[in-house]
Amino acid sequence: MRIPIAREGYVFIFIAFVPVVITGVLGVWRLFVLALAVNLFVINFFRDPERDVPSGENSIVSPADGRVIKAEKAFEGRLLNSEAMKISIFMNVFNVHVNRAPVSGRVAGVSYNPGKFLNASFDKASLENEQNMILVEAANGKRVAFCQIAGLIARRIVCYVKEGDAMTKGSRFGMIRFGSRLDVYLPLECRVNVKIGDKVRAGSSTLAYWK
């Protein structure tokens, strides 16, 4: 049975557990309670539950847990070089931060850009923050781009895939540590299934449908 903790989290959980042991042995109970609360927060942050992925080939699922803060047309000039329907998902520190593939297909490109660590809910975060964009050519030949964006607290983007890899809808492809954002760029003809303010879950919530 798979332990529902992201593999990147074990070292952080261990580090956060050390003060729990020390304060417990010394009997400093107020600090013990504080250290325990921090340790439980870190465990909660790195949780990685299984998800029920929609089976239909026509659905495009959310790559992240969080709240939809943008759903609008935009020009994506890094990998798509075309107008697209942009859906932005903001993840706070209490969301699951493991990212999942929105579609099945082949990774046609990966582009990493270093940058700032502005609040990920700000519009300029899409342009100025540290980010990693993945372009996937879906099984139907259409292209989808999705971009991991670091936030105010996040300091590390993790990506497991590289150009040429195959992705399966709902499979894990990375994570962003401690609060962040994920932008998805879909073909304009897709039928969007979410609106601003909606809460979505990675791998199980349907963002849109192919047309």
C-alpha positions in Angstrom: 0.0 0.0 0.0 1.4 3.4 -1.0 2.0 5.9 1.9 0.1 9.1 0.9 3.1 11.4 1.4 5.0 13.0 -1.5 8.6 11.6 -1.8 10.0 15.2 -1.5 8.4 15.5 1.9 10.2 12.9 4.0 13.3 15.0 4.6 11.3 18.0 5.7 9.1 15.9 7.9 12.2 14.4 9.6 13.8 17.8 10.1 10.5 19.1 11.6 10.3 16.1 13.9 13.7 16.6 15.5 12.5 19.6 17.6 9.6 17.5 18.7 11.9 14.8 20.1 14.3 17.4 21.7 11.6 19.4 23.5 9.8 16.3 24.6 13.0 14.8 26.1 13.8 18.1 27.8 10.2 18.5 29.0 9.8 21.9 27.6 6.1 21.4 27.0 5.1 24.7 25.5 7.8 24.4 22.8 6.9 20.8 22.4 3.3 21.7 21.5 4.6 24.3 19.1 7.1 21.9 17.5 4.4 19.2 17.2 2.1 21.7 15.5 4.8 22.6 13.0 5.5 18.9 12.3 1.9 18.2 11.7 1.6 21.2 9.3 4.6 19.8 7.3 3.0 16.3 7.1 -0.2 17.9 6.0 1.5 20.0 3.3 3.2 17.0 1.7 0.2 14.7 1.7 -0.4 13.0 -1.6 -3.8 11.2 -1.7 -4.9 9.0 -4.5 -7.5 10.5 -6.9 -10.3 9.1 -9.0 -9.4 10.3 -12.6 -12.3 10.8 -15.0 -12.1 7.9 -17.5 -13.6 9.7 -20.6 -11.0 10.7 -23.2 -12.9 14.0 -23.8 -12.2 15.5 -20.4 -9.2 17.7 -19.4 -8.6 17.6 -15.6 -7.1 20.1 -13.2 -3.3 19.8 -12.7 -3.6 21.3 -9.2 -5.7 21.6 -6.1 -6.8 25.1 -5.3 -9.1 27.9 -6.4 -9.7 29.2 -9.9 -8.6 32.8 -10.1 -8.5 33.4 -13.9 -10.5 32.0 -16.8 -9.9 34.1 -19.9 -8.3 34.3 -23.3 -4.5 35.1 -23.3 -1.6 34.9 -25.6 1.0 32.3 -24.6 4.4 33.2 -26.2 6.9 30.7 -24.7 5.9 27.3 -26.1 2.5 27.6 -27.7 3.0 30.9 -29.5 -0.7 31.3 -29.9 -3.8 32.6 -28.2 -5.3 30.2 -25.7 -7.9 29.8 -23.0 -5.9 30.5 -19.8 -7.1 29.0 -16.5 -5.2 30.0 -13.4 -5.4 28.0 -10.2 -4.1 29.4 -6.9 -2.8 27.0 -4.3 -2.6 28.1 -0.6 -0.4 26.4 1.9 -3.3 24.1 3.0 -3.9 22.6 -0.4 -2.3 19.4 -1.8 0.7 20.6 -3.8 1.4 17.5 -5.9 0.7 18.4 -9.6 -1.0 16.0 -12.0 -1.2 15.8 -15.8 -4.3 17.4 -17.3 -4.2 15.3 -20.4 -2.5 12.2 -21.8 0.1 12.7 -24.5 3.8 13.3 -25.2 5.8 16.1 -23.6 6.8 18.3 -26.6 8.8 20.9 -24.5 9.8 22.0 -21.1 10.9 25.5 -20.3 12.2 26.7 -16.9 12.7 30.4 -16.1 14.2 31.6 -12.8 12.5 34.7 -11.4 11.0 36.5 -8.4 8.8 35.2 -5.6 5.8 37.5 -5.7 2.4 36.6 -4.3 1.2 34.0 -6.8 -2.3 35.5 -6.8 -1.0 38.7 -8.5 -1.4 39.0 -12.3 2.3 39.8 -12.8 3.3 36.5 -11.1 2.6 34.8 -14.4 5.4 36.9 -16.0 7.9 37.6 -13.3 8.0 34.6 -10.9 10.2 31.6 -11.0 8.3 29.1 -13.2 8.4 25.9 -15.2 6.2 25.4 -18.3 5.4 22.0 -19.9 3.9 21.6 -23.4 2.1 18.4 -24.1 0.8 17.2 -27.5 -2.3 15.2 -26.6 -3.4 12.0 -28.2 -5.8 13.9 -30.5 -2.9 16.0 -31.9 -3.9 19.2 -30.0 -1.5 21.0 -27.7 -1.9 22.0 -24.0 0.6 24.0 -22.0 0.7 24.2 -18.2 3.0 26.3 -16.0 4.1 25.7 -12.4 4.7 29.1 -10.8 6.5 29.7 -7.5 4.7 31.9 -5.0 5.5 34.2 -2.1 6.6 31.4 0.2 7.4 28.7 -2.4 11.1 28.4 -3.1 11.3 25.1 -5.1 9.5 23.9 -8.2 9.8 20.1 -8.8 9.2 18.6 -12.2 9.6 14.8 -12.9 9.2 14.9 -16.7 11.4 15.9 -19.7 10.9 16.4 -23.4 9.9 13.2 -25.1 8.3 11.6 -22.0 4.8 10.1 -22.2 2.2 11.5 -19.7 -1.0 9.9 -18.6 -4.0 12.0 -17.6 -4.0 12.3 -13.8 -0.5 11.0 -13.3 1.9 12.9 -11.0 4.4 15.2 -12.8 5.8 17.4 -10.0 4.9 19.7 -7.1 5.6 23.2 -5.8 6.6 23.7 -2.2 4.6 25.9 0.2 2.1 28.0 -1.7 2.0 28.7 -5.5 0.0 28.8 -8.7 -0.5 26.8 -11.9 -1.6 28.3 -15.2 -3.2 26.1 -17.9 -3.4 27.1 -21.6 -6.0 25.3 -23.6 -7.1 25.5 -27.2 -9.7 28.2 -27.6 -12.3 25.7 -28.9 -12.3 23.7 -25.7 -15.5 23.9 -23.6 -14.5 25.3 -20.2 -16.2 23.6 -17.2 -15.1 26.0 -14.4 -15.5 29.6 -13.4 -13.6 32.1 -11.2 -14.0 31.1 -7.6 -14.5 27.4 -8.2 -12.4 25.0 -6.1 -10.7 22.2 -8.0 -8.8 19.0 -7.2 -5.8 17.8 -9.1 -6.5 14.8 -11.3 -10.2 14.6 -10.5 -11.9 17.9 -11.3 -12.7 18.5 -14.9 -11.5 21.9 -16.1 -12.7 21.6 -19.7 -13.7 19.3 -22.5 -12.3 18.8 -26.0 -14.4 19.9 -28.9 
